[in-house]
């Protein structure tokens, strides 16, 4: 028996491939013998909530960020960076608020050094604002949500 976290944060028990609980939210059935790779030792499968910030990589950055017809906000961060961990939840909140209006994502500089080097990222967190594939603004360091939202709103006009 396992518990499954749904997009709304609801847990549903999964027993022998059958969902027990709120099946209206869970339109996914887990086969009896299949074991998802994102299941932890206790058998809990975490599904990412909708409207999360995208994860940009060296391989998908051009397609998702540079070719976007919407304004783009990119957070360059690393796991070991304290200020990055303060800005991370703010970026996630903005991703929910600007869903459909702007593309908001993150680049882990440790895992994606080419993108970070291309944009001259020397300090993290650094947040770039792109429009039509060009950098139009940037913010370095931990900044308040209102400042990031203001810069993003400026790109939406």
Order of alpha helices (4+ residues) and beta strands (2+ residues): beta-beta-beta-beta-beta-beta-alpha-beta-alpha-beta-beta-alpha
